Amino acid sequence: MGARAALRTKHQSLRATAAEAAGLRWLRVDGGPPIPFVRSASGGTLVIDEIPLGEPNLQAAVTFGRRLARMHLAGAEAFGAPPEGGPREATIGMTEMLNEPAPEWPAWFASQRIEPYARQAGIDVSDVCAHIASLAGPPEPPARLHGDLWSGNVVWGADGQVWLIDPAAHGGHRESDLAMLQLFGCPFLDHVLGAYQEVAPLADGWQARVPLHQLFPLLVHAALFGGGYRAQALSAARAALRG
């Protein structure tokens, strides 16, 4: 009789459970980062495989960069599209997040990822939204995003692989995932980004667009926690306008 897999159980809202389960299933793509298997998702309880923890290392970082690029390249139906089977009304962290498909990234990002959280946080970033078409860089097709790619959701496994957990998955711009990865830190980040670009080179000027993409998670944090996140969000808005 084989050993039983260790399981991780989360209790949350019905909507959050449905969204996370759909996201985990959707992010499992050929050649992409490993994603925990969803054992069950019902009644506000999500059960997934537990990941034994390891230590960050260079080779795992390089492999992760390449696999993250392949996950993004798997694509999505539209910007803002929810994962297959996922709800339109999802969550990010402890707040709501709407997955409303749209044909173009700049207007969608302004209306669905900047303005709602700026209102909640009481921060004026209207100049960014007004000029976002010129700030957005070259058009790209919608990528398959993790959507909440901070360091706590990037797990360095004992198996030598980098696993992804707790997504707020949707169709978006791949620079958004990479910008969040930079915002909250990632071991061997330069190697992750270098390996990523071997598979899916980023458009010229991507470094200057990092603050624009970081504005979304910063505004979410400002709306939830206030404090220093408000100042960080305003600083990112100013940097985004400078390009």
Secondary structure by P-SEA (a helix, b strand, c coil): cccccbbbbbbccaaaaaaaaaaaaaaccccccbbbbbccccccbbbbbbbbbbbbcaaaaaaaaaaaaaaaacccccccccccccccccccccbbbbbccccccaaaaaacccaaaaaaacccaaaaaaacccccccccccccccccccccccccccccbbbbcccccccccaaaaaaaaaaacccaaaaaaaaaaacccccccccccccccaaaaaaaaaaccccaaaaaaaaaaaaaaac
